[in-house]
Amino acid sequence: WENGETSDNRRQEKALIKNIRNEEVVFKRWCKYQILAFLDLKIWATFEEVNLPYHVIGEALFPDDIDIDTTERIRKVTKLLAGEAINKETRTWLGVLSRKKK
């Protein structure tokens, strides 16, 4: 290989490693703040036409966190991260599906 190709390969490798590390950080935050479980509950509640208040979701997702206001954690962190996790098209699609059920 010529030096230019090797240099390009190294750059691509470094960029891939950086992306993997960023994704690992995001995934760890998803785990810490129960993003997938939150989305699951919200999707279920939408389809079943059930209102789940944040304090109920907080108690369900963080039962061992007695020193933290889980309602605020859901409202300020989990909900925001979940919104970042799914895009607008996905939310629209879920809304359409829930209305079709009626």
PEHU-V391680 format. One record per residue. N is the residue number from 1. PHI is phi in whole degrees, 0 to 359 (999 if undefined). OMEGA is omega in degrees with one decimal (999 if undefined). Layout:
{{N	PHI	OMEGA} {N	PHI	OMEGA}}
//
This chain:
{{1	999	176.2} {2	279	-178.3} {3	303	180.0} {4	297	179.4} {5	293	179.7} {6	297	178.5} {7	297	177.5} {8	296	179.1} {9	298	179.3} {10	296	178.7} {11	298	179.3} {12	296	178.4} {13	297	179.2} {14	298	178.8} {15	295	178.9} {16	296	179.0} {17	297	178.7} {18	298	178.4} {19	297	179.0} {20	298	179.1} {21	298	178.1} {22	298	179.0} {23	295	177.0} {24	297	178.6} {25	297	179.3} {26	298	-178.7} {27	296	177.4} {28	297	176.4} {29	295	177.3} {30	301	-179.9} {31	293	-177.7} {32	301	-175.6} {33	257	172.3} {34	56	-175.1} {35	298	-177.5} {36	294	177.1} {37	295	177.0} {38	299	178.9} {39	299	178.7} {40	301	178.8} {41	296	-179.3} {42	294	177.9} {43	295	177.9} {44	301	-178.2} {45	298	178.4} {46	296	-178.8} {47	292	-179.1} {48	271	-178.5} {49	55	-179.6} {50	246	175.5} {51	265	175.6} {52	252	178.2} {53	295	-177.9} {54	301	-179.2} {55	293	177.7} {56	289	178.1} {57	297	179.6} {58	300	178.4} {59	294	-179.8} {60	289	-175.0} {61	274	-176.9} {62	231	-174.5} {63	294	-177.2} {64	267	-177.3} {65	269	-175.6} {66	277	-178.5} {67	268	-176.0} {68	238	174.7} {69	283	-175.0} {70	292	175.5} {71	298	179.0} {72	292	177.4} {73	299	178.7} {74	297	-175.4} {75	293	-172.4} {76	268	-174.6} {77	240	-173.0} {78	300	-179.2} {79	299	-179.6} {80	294	178.9} {81	294	177.6} {82	295	177.1} {83	297	176.3} {84	287	-175.0} {85	288	178.0} {86	241	-175.7} {87	273	-176.6} {88	300	-179.4} {89	297	179.2} {90	295	179.3} {91	296	178.1} {92	297	179.9} {93	300	178.4} {94	297	177.3} {95	297	178.6} {96	296	179.0} {97	299	-178.8} {98	293	178.4} {99	287	178.3} {100	296	-177.8} {101	294	-174.3} {102	296	999}}
//
